[in-house]
Amino acid sequence: MPRVTLEIDAQLYRLLKASAEAHHLSLEEECCRRLEGGERRSRYLQALLAELRAEDEQRRANAG
């Protein structure tokens, strides 16, 4: 499985981590919950997901 390294704002990381702990979730699960339309949608995470999808699509186009 490919490994993805993200650089995010330290304050955003702390907020995501605290929210994950409050919901008894892993950080990954909290991010997915937000992306799926949980309590609050995170515009940052939505933009990040769109960027990752675009990069993946471009990589596939260049490979094929």
C-alpha positions, -999 to 999 in steps of 0.1 A, spaced: 0 0 0 14 34 -9 24 57 20 11 92 21 28 119 41 9 150 49 21 184 63 -7 200 82 -9 230 105 -1 220 141 -32 236 155 -54 218 130 -37 185 140 -43 191 177 -80 199 170 -84 168 149 -66 147 175 -88 160 203 -119 154 183 -108 119 175 -102 112 212 -136 127 222 -153 104 197 -132 74 207 -118 72 171 -84 70 155 -72 101 137 -78 84 104 -114 75 114 -120 111 126 -108 124 92 -131 100 74 -160 108 96 -156 145 88 -153 138 51 -184 117 52 -204 146 66 -201 141 104 -209 169 128 -188 195 110 -175 193 75 -139 203 73 -132 224 42 -94 218 47 -99 180 46 -122 182 16 -96 203 -2 -69 179 8 -89 150 -5 -96 167 -38 -59 175 -42 -49 139 -34 -75 126 -59 -62 150 -86 -26 139 -80 -36 102 -82 -55 108 -114 -25 127 -129 -1 99 -119 -24 73 -135 -26 94 -167 12 97 -169 17 60 -162 -7 49 -190 
